[in-house]
Amino acid sequence: QVQLVESGEGLVQAGGSLRLSCAASRLTFSSYAMGWFRQAPGKEREFVAAINWSGGSTRYADSVKGRFTISRDNAKNTVYLQMNSLKPEDTAVYYCAASFQKNAVVPLYSRYDYWGQGTQVTVSS
C-alpha cells in the first residue's frame, strides 16, 4: 500500500521559516507528480504547490508565490516544501499528494491519487 508520510510540523512566529518533507514508499516515486495542499479550520482544502516528476516544472498558489518553494529528490523518494516569510494565515494542516499524471502540475485535489495524513503548521503573530 502506498504511503506518504509528512514531517516537519511546527509552531513558528510570523516571518519565520519551516521546511516540510514528505517521504513516499511503495510507489515508483519518479513516475508521479507531487503536490502540497493545506486545510485551515473551517475552510476547504486548498492548493499550495505542485511539481512534476523531474522537478522541471512547478506551480504555486498566488498566496504563497515568492515565499514557498517546492522541490523533490527522486533518489530519496521525498518531496519538500520550504516555507519562508510565514504569515498567520499560513496556519493549516499541510498534506502532500501524489498524482499518476507525472507531467501535470495541477491545482485540483481531485487529480491526485494518494494522500498523506497531514502535518500541522502554526504561525503566530
PyMOL commands that set and color helices and strands:
alter all, ss='L'
color gray80, all
select helices_A, chain A and resi 29-31+88-90+109-111
alter helices_A, ss='H'
color red, helices_A
select strands_A, chain A and resi 3-7+10-13+18-25+33-39+46-51+58-60+68-73+78-83+92-99+114-115+119-124
alter strands_A, ss='S'
color yellow, strands_A
deselect
rebuild
show_as cartoon
